[in-house]
Amino acid sequence: MILIIALVSIFAVVAQYVLMLNNNTFGIPETTVRFFSYFTILSNSLVAFYFSRLFIKSVFNPLPPKNNFGILTAITVYITIVGLVYQVLLRQIWSPTGLQKVVDELLHSVIPALVIVYWFINRTGHRLKFSDLIPWLAFPLFYLIFVSIRGNFSGFYPYPFLDIKTIGFNQVLINSLSMTGLFVIVSAIFIWISKKFKTLT
């Protein structure tokens, strides 16, 4: 399963990058920056790196690969948020076709589901504390700051609910606080599951 997740996530991220390059009107440097301005891409890239590293380690070690369960849970939270936000807020605002539709479903539906299943299978024998979720918020917070600052100068915001110039600072602030709350809730749910069902297989 590790190899499947690694390969699928690598394919999806690379394919999305190629699709953006093929349709870009801003040049390769700007398109690349915009590509990595999407939380979806960053989260799926983390998945690709994490599971690729886990697979490589397993090749050189006959024992079952060990993972840092805190890091795995943080990545699982991020990719779960990707799936939830897309299904609830973003799916209805565009209708991709062809390869773009395939890649879109991989990034927002298939990969989140695979990672969640992997996390659930490997949750036993690990201890998480509710305080663990605090450092997990650093990544989305840094992302929000980066997108806001760059958007102020470039005019590009990757998501409509973060577009200060269109919906205003106050609404973006409300949206950001709501997203922070969602991160906390999802993180707490995963921690609760790990504590509640830690002895089940």
C-alpha positions as CSV (number, residue, x, y, z in Angstrom):
1,M,0.0,0.0,0.0
2,I,2.9,2.3,0.7
3,L,4.2,2.0,-2.9
4,I,0.7,2.5,-4.3
5,I,0.2,5.8,-2.4
6,A,3.7,7.0,-3.3
7,L,3.2,6.2,-7.0
8,V,-0.3,7.6,-7.3
9,S,0.7,10.8,-5.5
10,I,3.8,11.4,-7.5
11,F,1.9,10.8,-10.7
12,A,-0.9,13.2,-9.7
13,V,1.4,16.0,-8.7
14,V,3.6,15.7,-11.8
15,A,0.6,15.4,-14.1
16,Q,-1.0,18.5,-12.6
17,Y,2.2,20.4,-13.0
18,V,2.5,19.4,-16.7
19,L,-1.2,20.3,-17.3
20,M,-0.6,23.8,-15.8
21,L,2.5,24.3,-17.9
22,N,0.6,23.4,-21.0
23,N,-2.1,26.0,-20.2
24,N,0.1,28.7,-18.7
25,T,0.1,32.3,-19.9
26,F,2.5,33.6,-17.3
27,G,5.7,31.9,-18.1
28,I,7.3,28.9,-16.4
29,P,8.7,30.7,-13.2
30,E,5.3,32.3,-12.4
31,T,3.4,29.2,-13.2
32,T,5.6,27.2,-11.0
33,V,5.2,29.6,-8.1
34,R,1.4,29.5,-8.6
35,F,1.5,25.7,-8.8
36,F,3.1,25.5,-5.4
37,S,0.7,28.1,-4.0
38,Y,-2.1,25.6,-3.8
39,F,-2.5,23.8,-0.5
40,T,-3.7,20.8,-2.4
41,I,-0.3,20.5,-4.2
42,L,1.7,21.1,-1.1
43,S,-0.2,18.5,0.8
44,N,0.0,15.9,-2.0
45,S,3.7,16.6,-2.4
46,L,4.1,15.9,1.4
47,V,2.3,12.6,0.8
48,A,4.5,11.7,-2.2
49,F,7.7,12.5,-0.3
50,Y,6.7,10.8,2.9
51,F,5.5,7.5,1.4
52,S,8.3,7.4,-1.2
53,R,10.8,7.8,1.7
54,L,8.9,5.1,3.6
55,F,9.1,2.7,0.7
56,I,12.8,3.3,0.0
57,K,13.5,2.6,3.7
58,S,11.6,-0.7,3.4
59,V,13.6,-1.8,0.4
60,F,16.9,-1.6,2.4
61,N,15.5,-2.9,5.7
62,P,13.8,-6.3,5.9
63,L,11.9,-5.2,9.0
64,P,8.5,-3.5,8.5
65,P,9.1,0.2,7.9
66,K,8.7,2.4,11.0
67,N,7.0,5.8,10.7
68,N,6.8,8.8,12.9
69,F,3.2,8.6,13.8
70,G,2.9,12.2,14.7
71,I,4.2,13.3,11.3
72,L,2.0,10.7,9.6
73,T,-1.0,12.0,11.4
74,A,-0.2,15.6,10.6
75,I,0.1,14.8,6.9
76,T,-3.2,12.8,7.1
77,V,-4.9,15.8,8.6
78,Y,-3.6,18.1,5.8
79,I,-4.7,15.7,3.0
80,T,-8.1,15.1,4.8
81,I,-8.7,18.9,4.8
82,V,-7.8,19.0,1.1
83,G,-10.5,16.4,0.4
84,L,-13.1,18.0,2.7
85,V,-12.7,21.5,1.4
86,Y,-12.8,20.4,-2.2
87,Q,-15.9,18.3,-1.8
88,V,-17.8,20.9,0.2
89,L,-16.6,24.3,-1.3
90,L,-14.8,23.8,-4.6
91,R,-16.2,20.9,-6.5
92,Q,-19.2,22.8,-7.7
93,I,-17.3,25.8,-9.1
94,W,-15.6,24.0,-12.0
95,S,-16.0,20.9,-14.2
96,P,-12.7,19.5,-15.5
97,T,-12.6,17.0,-18.3
98,G,-10.3,14.4,-19.7
99,L,-6.9,14.0,-17.9
100,Q,-7.6,17.0,-15.8
101,K,-10.6,15.3,-14.3
102,V,-8.6,12.2,-13.6
103,V,-5.8,14.1,-11.9
104,D,-8.4,16.3,-10.0
105,E,-10.0,13.2,-8.5
106,L,-6.7,11.7,-7.6
107,L,-5.5,14.8,-5.8
108,H,-8.8,15.5,-4.0
109,S,-10.5,12.2,-3.5
110,V,-8.4,9.1,-4.1
111,I,-5.2,10.1,-2.4
112,P,-6.9,11.5,0.8
113,A,-8.9,8.2,1.0
114,L,-5.8,6.0,0.6
115,V,-3.9,8.0,3.2
116,I,-6.7,7.9,5.7
117,V,-7.1,4.1,5.3
118,Y,-3.3,3.7,5.7
119,W,-3.4,5.8,8.9
120,F,-6.3,3.8,10.3
121,I,-4.6,0.5,9.6
122,N,-1.3,1.7,11.3
123,R,-2.8,3.5,14.2
124,T,-2.2,0.8,16.8
125,G,0.7,1.0,19.2
126,H,1.0,4.7,19.0
127,R,0.2,7.4,21.5
128,L,-1.0,10.9,20.5
129,K,-1.8,13.8,22.8
130,F,-4.3,16.6,22.1
131,S,-1.4,19.0,22.6
132,D,0.3,17.4,19.5
133,L,-2.1,19.3,17.2
134,I,-0.5,22.7,18.1
135,P,2.7,22.2,16.1
136,W,0.6,20.7,13.3
137,L,-1.0,24.1,12.8
138,A,2.4,25.7,11.9
139,F,2.2,24.5,8.3
140,P,-1.3,25.8,7.4
141,L,-0.5,29.1,9.3
142,F,2.7,29.6,7.3
143,Y,0.8,28.8,4.1
144,L,-1.9,31.4,4.9
145,I,0.7,34.1,5.6
146,F,2.6,33.2,2.4
147,V,-0.5,33.3,0.2
148,S,-1.8,36.5,1.8
149,I,1.5,38.4,1.3
150,R,2.2,37.1,-2.2
151,G,-1.4,37.7,-3.2
152,N,-1.2,41.3,-2.0
153,F,1.7,41.9,-4.5
154,S,0.8,39.6,-7.4
155,G,-3.0,39.8,-7.2
156,F,-3.1,35.9,-7.4
157,Y,-5.0,34.0,-4.7
158,P,-5.2,30.2,-5.2
159,Y,-8.6,29.9,-3.6
160,P,-11.7,32.3,-3.8
161,F,-12.2,32.2,0.0
162,L,-8.7,33.7,0.5
163,D,-9.1,36.4,-2.2
164,I,-8.8,39.6,-0.1
165,K,-9.2,41.9,-3.2
166,T,-12.5,40.3,-4.1
167,I,-14.2,39.5,-0.8
168,G,-12.4,41.8,1.5
169,F,-10.1,41.5,4.5
170,N,-12.8,40.9,7.1
171,Q,-14.4,38.0,5.2
172,V,-11.0,36.4,4.6
173,L,-10.3,36.7,8.3
174,I,-13.5,35.0,9.1
175,N,-12.8,32.3,6.5
176,S,-9.2,31.8,7.9
177,L,-10.5,31.5,11.4
178,S,-13.1,29.0,10.2
179,M,-10.4,27.0,8.4
180,T,-8.2,27.0,11.6
181,G,-11.2,25.7,13.5
182,L,-11.6,22.9,10.9
183,F,-7.9,22.0,11.2
184,V,-8.3,21.8,15.0
185,I,-11.5,19.7,14.8
186,V,-10.1,17.2,12.3
187,S,-6.8,16.9,14.2
188,A,-8.7,16.3,17.4
189,I,-10.8,13.6,15.7
190,F,-7.7,11.7,14.6
191,I,-6.1,12.0,18.0
192,W,-9.4,10.8,19.6
193,I,-9.6,7.9,17.3
194,S,-6.0,6.9,18.0
195,K,-6.7,7.0,21.7
196,K,-10.1,5.4,21.6
197,F,-9.3,2.5,19.2
198,K,-5.5,2.1,19.8
199,T,-5.9,-1.6,20.8
200,L,-8.2,-2.6,18.0
201,T,-6.9,-4.2,14.7
